[in-house]
Amino acid sequence: MNRWLVRWRQPAAPRVRMFCFSYAGGGASVYRSWPESLPGWVDVCAVQLPGRESRLSEPPYGDMDALVGPLADALDASLDLPYVTFGHSLGALVSFELARHLRRTGRPLPRHMFVSGRRAPQLVDRDWPIHRLPTPELLAAIQHLNGTPPEVFAHPELVELAVPLLRADFAISETYRYRPEPPLSVPMTAFGGWADGGVTHDDLNDWAVQVDGPFRQRMLPGDHFFLRPQAAQVHAEVLADLTGLIEPDGPTVTPATGNPTGKANVMAVPPRTATDVEDRYRPVLRNQRHGRVLSDIYQRAYGTQHPGELDPFGFVTWPELRHLAARLHLAKGDLLVDVGCGRGGPGMWLAQETGADLVGLDVVAEAVTEARGRVDEFGLADRARFAVASATGTGLDAGTADGVVSVDALWMVRDKAAAFGELARILRPGGRLAVSTWQPEYLDHRWLLTAAGFTEVEITEPDGWRERQATAYEQIIARHTELAAELGGEAADVLVAEARDTLPTLGSTRRLLISASRG
């Protein structure tokens, strides 16, 4: 029996083994529910380091170099199957150094690495070391850092048992010294929580330089311990990667990267169907004052005129909208498709200015209905039509559009590659695409657009966007909270969740204006 590994299920015919590594102060039980949530061909093995749970009587390791050698030896006999690693927080760092040790000692590398809730190892630690502090200060610091589950501190007897382990685990992290080595030839997926102030999306994205295989990033709602409330989403993402790596009824296959940059091509928000989005925002859409209030906030915060009467749910400013308009090259009688049209403002304004016909598409039925009711405002009664559809499935015939615009809508699309592919499909050769968006993770838009068949790709950040954004997002969050109190009910729940989980990412996103031509 291997005391380093805990299994709750022994698969009859496993195809891949998953080694799971816990956060500081945690043990194998963190992954207790995982075997029930993953298919039977995945052999979930939670790593149990000394000093915790079933190994509580053993002294814990307090140094990374001292740990990885014995750990590698303990896992050696279990490397007989293709395997992957999943590590959260400290566990991500341990799994990374384990993989490098296995490479140095000539043993098999994982077929995929999942790292979660941990800054890339080459980054300088931003926090003061705490593992040598007196116990009261140590515990207060750990609670402040939100690096250990709060239930540990609710029971004094647990705290007494946990202190030596917490000191040792934080010592591993705080005394760790990164040594440059060649990147690992392994695909990697990095998970993070939108509200984790200690690990930003940029911190996670920097893991990309540690591998020369494909790299993807997933940001989920929640703080440092998003792993538990978002377990279903994490399991779905992990399974998607495993399914692409291992054929459960056939031989092991090598995943095709299709991406020379090794960067992510999938948006880091949970997948949203049309129904998901419509249900989420229905209570807010019934309160049109929400949109008008936010428009006023953006106008004040950004110090520039905002087309509130055109696009009360959007972030686009007049200079940005004119920038997009100049790159569409539309003429009278051309067909413009507005993807994510919302209430129809930007697309209607563009059609009015250029004489183009308009098709507006949005996944929210209420928004489409309201857009249809506004065509007379813009003199488009005989030139505009609207439908419920998504960016990845427009329902339009190939080559019918002369121009496609998307104003602050594509950020919600999970599969960016599929979206750009669909937009390229509906554009005629030479047709133009113009997009404004913001991204809470690094995406290689240029590569995605080129792969979809676009040419003349131009990607810019609006002048002064970062400076406006730095002060604006705090005002936006505060106003969301105030408005939630005024509206009450379901609308308040939506706005509070938005302020807590989504809008904080505006403080560290990239604002992009994108244009391209259909080759």
BELJOBEL-V761845 format. One record per residue. N is the residue number from 0. OMEGA is omega in radians with two decimals (* if undefined). Layout:
BEGIN
<<N:OMEGA> <N:OMEGA>>
END
This chain:
BEGIN
<<0:-3.10> <1:-3.08> <2:3.12> <3:-3.06> <4:3.06> <5:3.08> <6:3.04> <7:3.11> <8:3.11> <9:-3.10> <10:3.14> <11:-3.10> <12:-3.11> <13:3.09> <14:-3.13> <15:3.12> <16:3.14> <17:3.06> <18:-3.06> <19:-3.06> <20:-3.01> <21:3.06> <22:3.13> <23:3.14> <24:-3.12> <25:3.12> <26:-3.07> <27:-3.05> <28:3.07> <29:-3.06> <30:-3.07> <31:-3.07> <32:-3.00> <33:-3.14> <34:-3.13> <35:-3.05> <36:3.14> <37:-3.07> <38:-3.05> <39:3.13> <40:3.06> <41:3.11> <42:-3.09> <43:3.14> <44:3.12> <45:-3.11> <46:3.12> <47:3.11> <48:3.12> <49:3.03> <50:-3.08> <51:3.03> <52:-3.08> <53:3.14> <54:-3.05> <55:-3.08> <56:-3.12> <57:3.11> <58:3.13> <59:3.02> <60:3.10> <61:-3.08> <62:-3.09> <63:-3.10> <64:3.12> <65:-3.06> <66:-2.89> <67:3.12> <68:3.07> <69:3.12> <70:3.11> <71:3.13> <72:-3.12> <73:-3.12> <74:-2.98> <75:-3.09> <76:-3.12> <77:3.12> <78:-3.11> <79:3.06> <80:2.91> <81:-3.07> <82:3.07> <83:3.09> <84:3.02> <85:3.13> <86:3.12> <87:3.10> <88:3.10> <89:3.13> <90:3.09> <91:3.14> <92:3.12> <93:-3.13> <94:3.11> <95:-3.13> <96:3.04> <97:3.14> <98:3.13> <99:3.09> <100:3.12> <101:3.10> <102:-3.13> <103:-3.10> <104:3.01> <105:-3.14> <106:-3.04> <107:3.06> <108:3.03> <109:3.07> <110:3.09> <111:3.07> <112:3.03> <113:3.09> <114:-2.96> <115:3.00> <116:-3.11> <117:3.04> <118:3.12> <119:-2.97> <120:-3.09> <121:-3.12> <122:3.12> <123:-3.14> <124:-3.11> <125:-3.01> <126:3.04> <127:3.08> <128:-3.07> <129:-2.95> <130:3.11> <131:-3.10> <132:2.97> <133:-2.99> <134:-3.13> <135:3.13> <136:3.10> <137:-3.10> <138:3.11> <139:3.14> <140:-3.13> <141:3.10> <142:3.12> <143:-3.13> <144:-3.09> <145:-3.11> <146:-3.14> <147:-3.09> <148:-3.07> <149:-3.11> <150:3.10> <151:-3.04> <152:-3.11> <153:-3.07> <154:-3.09> <155:-3.13> <156:3.08> <157:3.14> <158:-3.13> <159:3.11> <160:-3.01> <161:-3.02> <162:3.13> <163:3.12> <164:3.14> <165:3.09> <166:-3.09> <167:-3.11> <168:3.11> <169:3.06> <170:3.09> <171:-3.09> <172:-2.99> <173:3.09> <174:-3.13> <175:3.08> <176:-3.13> <177:3.05> <178:-3.12> <179:3.02> <180:3.08> <181:3.11> <182:3.07> <183:3.12> <184:-3.02> <185:2.95> <186:-3.12> <187:2.99> <188:-3.14> <189:3.12> <190:3.06> <191:3.08> <192:-3.12> <193:-3.05> <194:3.10> <195:-3.08> <196:-3.11> <197:-3.12> <198:-3.11> <199:3.10> <200:3.08> <201:3.08> <202:3.13> <203:-3.11> <204:-3.13> <205:2.99> <206:-3.04> <207:-3.09> <208:-3.11> <209:3.12> <210:3.01> <211:2.96> <212:3.12> <213:3.14> <214:3.08> <215:-3.13> <216:3.12> <217:3.04> <218:-3.08> <219:3.08> <220:3.07> <221:-3.13> <222:-3.07> <223:-3.12> <224:3.06> <225:-3.02> <226:-3.10> <227:-3.13> <228:-3.13> <229:-3.06> <230:-3.10> <231:3.14> <232:3.10> <233:3.14> <234:3.13> <235:3.14> <236:3.12> <237:-3.11> <238:3.10> <239:3.11> <240:-3.13> <241:-3.14> <242:3.08> <243:-3.08> <244:-3.04> <245:3.00> <246:-3.05> <247:-3.13> <248:-3.09> <249:-3.07> <250:3.02> <251:-3.12> <252:3.08> <253:-3.11> <254:3.07> <255:-3.08> <256:-3.12> <257:-3.02> <258:-3.07> <259:-3.13> <260:-3.06> <261:-3.12> <262:-3.09> <263:3.00> <264:3.13> <265:-3.12> <266:-3.02> <267:2.95> <268:3.12> <269:-3.14> <270:-3.13> <271:3.00> <272:3.10> <273:-3.13> <274:3.13> <275:-3.09> <276:-3.12> <277:-3.13> <278:-3.09> <279:-2.99> <280:-3.14> <281:-3.12> <282:-3.14> <283:-3.12> <284:3.09> <285:3.14> <286:-3.04> <287:3.10> <288:3.11> <289:-3.13> <290:-3.11> <291:3.10> <292:3.14> <293:3.09> <294:3.11> <295:3.11> <296:-3.10> <297:-3.13> <298:3.13> <299:-3.03> <300:-3.07> <301:3.09> <302:-3.13> <303:-3.13> <304:3.12> <305:-3.11> <306:-3.07> <307:-3.12> <308:3.12> <309:-2.93> <310:-3.02> <311:3.13> <312:-3.04> <313:-3.14> <314:-3.00> <315:3.04> <316:-3.13> <317:3.12> <318:3.12> <319:-3.14> <320:3.10> <321:3.07> <322:3.14> <323:-3.11> <324:-3.10> <325:-3.08> <326:3.13> <327:3.08> <328:-3.10> <329:3.08> <330:3.14> <331:3.13> <332:3.07> <333:3.09> <334:3.08> <335:3.06> <336:3.11> <337:-3.09> <338:-3.01> <339:-2.96> <340:-3.08> <341:3.12> <342:2.98> <343:-2.99> <344:-3.07> <345:3.14> <346:3.12> <347:3.11> <348:3.12> <349:3.13> <350:3.12> <351:-3.09> <352:-2.99> <353:-3.06> <354:-3.13> <355:2.95> <356:-2.98> <357:2.90> <358:3.12> <359:-3.10> <360:3.07> <361:-3.14> <362:-3.11> <363:-3.04> <364:-3.14> <365:3.12> <366:3.12> <367:3.13> <368:3.13> <369:3.10> <370:3.12> <371:-3.13> <372:-3.06> <373:-3.03> <374:-3.13> <375:3.11> <376:-3.04> <377:3.14> <378:-3.05> <379:-3.04> <380:-3.11> <381:-3.06> <382:-3.07> <383:3.01> <384:-3.02> <385:-3.12> <386:3.03> <387:-3.13> <388:-3.10> <389:3.14> <390:-3.13> <391:3.11> <392:-3.04> <393:-3.08> <394:-3.14> <395:3.11> <396:-3.14> <397:3.02> <398:-3.08> <399:-3.03> <400:3.02> <401:3.11> <402:3.07> <403:3.06> <404:3.04> <405:-3.08> <406:3.02> <407:3.11> <408:-3.04> <409:3.12> <410:-3.13> <411:-3.08> <412:-3.07> <413:-3.07> <414:-3.08> <415:-3.13> <416:3.13> <417:-3.14> <418:3.13> <419:3.08> <420:3.11> <421:3.13> <422:3.05> <423:-3.10> <424:-3.06> <425:3.11> <426:2.99> <427:3.04> <428:-3.09> <429:3.09> <430:-2.99> <431:3.08> <432:3.08> <433:-3.01> <434:2.87> <435:-3.09> <436:2.99> <437:-3.00> <438:3.05> <439:3.05> <440:3.11> <441:3.02> <442:3.12> <443:-3.09> <444:-3.09> <445:3.13> <446:-3.14> <447:-3.14> <448:3.12> <449:3.13> <450:3.14> <451:3.10> <452:3.11> <453:3.06> <454:3.13> <455:-3.09> <456:3.09> <457:3.13> <458:-3.12> <459:2.96> <460:-3.13> <461:3.11> <462:3.05> <463:-3.07> <464:-3.08> <465:-3.14> <466:3.11> <467:-3.06> <468:-3.06> <469:3.13> <470:-3.02> <471:-2.96> <472:3.09> <473:3.09> <474:-3.12> <475:3.14> <476:-3.14> <477:-3.13> <478:3.04> <479:-3.10> <480:3.11> <481:-3.11> <482:3.09> <483:3.14> <484:-3.14> <485:-3.05> <486:-3.12> <487:3.05> <488:-3.09> <489:-3.14> <490:3.12> <491:3.13> <492:-3.13> <493:-3.07> <494:3.12> <495:3.10> <496:3.12> <497:-3.13> <498:-3.08> <499:-2.93> <500:-2.96> <501:-3.04> <502:3.10> <503:-3.14> <504:3.12> <505:-3.12> <506:-3.09> <507:3.13> <508:3.04> <509:3.07> <510:-3.04> <511:2.91> <512:-3.00> <513:3.00> <514:-3.11> <515:3.12> <516:3.08> <517:-3.10> <518:*>>
END
